[in-house]
Structures are given as structure tokens and as C-alpha cells.
Amino acid sequence: MLIAYYEIELIVVRNVFALLMNIALPIAAYQVVKETGICTILHEHDCYWERKKYLINCDPELLGKYYPPKLFSVQH
């Protein structure tokens, strides 16, 4: 993986785990962070719980796992 190859120690992720505009990207980013254990800072705004329209027809399990992720190496 390129993270190990380039010896990347920290990533800053902005608004990937906020609004529900793209479901594949947060899942992919979650997998990378989980598999590598890389230190990650999340900068999020406009989270799904701040807008009632995103709570309609939502999947609570998906939201609880990815929006935002609860991983040891992740700080919000």
C-alpha cells in the first residue's frame, strides 16, 4: 500500500464522513484507516444528524459505523 511505501504517518480527512452524498467513499476510507491503523484527523461539518432530511430512510447501522467511524486511530 502506498501509505507504507511513502511512510505516511497522518492523514486529515475533510467531510468524507459528514453528509450522505457518497456512500462508497466513507466505506473505502474507513477500510484504509482500519487496515493500516494510520493516525487520522477528521474535519467534519454538516453531519447527517444536523439535517432532518438525512434521517429519513436512513440505515442506522451504516450511520453508526461510518458516519463518523469509531476507530482507535481516528480523532474528530
N, C-alpha and C positions, 0 to 999 in steps of 0.2 A: 504494500500500500504506500502511496506517495507521502502520507503523513510520517511514516517511519523513515522512508528514504531521505526526505528533506529535514528530518529531525524537528518537525513542528511540535511545539510544546503547548500551544494555546490557540484556541480559535474563538472568535467573537461572532456570534450568530445574531442577526438582526431581523426580527419579525417573521422568522420561519415558523415559530410555534405560537403565533398570535391568532390572526383571523383564519377562518376556514376556507380560504380561497384555493388552496392546493393541498390535497391530502398526501400525495406521493412524496413531496419534498420533506415534510416533517418526519415521515416514517423512515426515509432514507437517511436523513441527518441523524435521527435517533440511533439507527443501526450503526452508523460510523462512530458516533460518540461512545456507544455501549461497547462495541467490539474493540476499539482502540484504547478506551479509558482516557482519552485526551482531555485535558482541562478545558472547560467550555464556559464562556460567559454569554448569557442570553440577555439581549436588549429587546424587550418586547413592549408594545403598546397596542391598544385596540384589541384586547384579548376577547375571546368569544363570550365570556360571561359579562362583558361590559355592554353587549348589544343583545337585546331580547330576540331579534330575528335569527340569531345563530343558535338559539336554544330550541328552535322548532325543528323537528325531525332529526335531532342530533343523536349520535351514538355515545352514550355516557362512558362506555368502556374505552372507546377510541380517544375521547376527550381527556379522560383521566390518565391515560398512558402517555400521550404525545403532546398535549397542549397545556402547560409545558411539561417536558419529561422530568421525572424524578429519579435522576441518576446521581451517584456519588460525586462524579467529576463535574457536575453542572451547577453553576451559581446563577441566580436570577438577579 
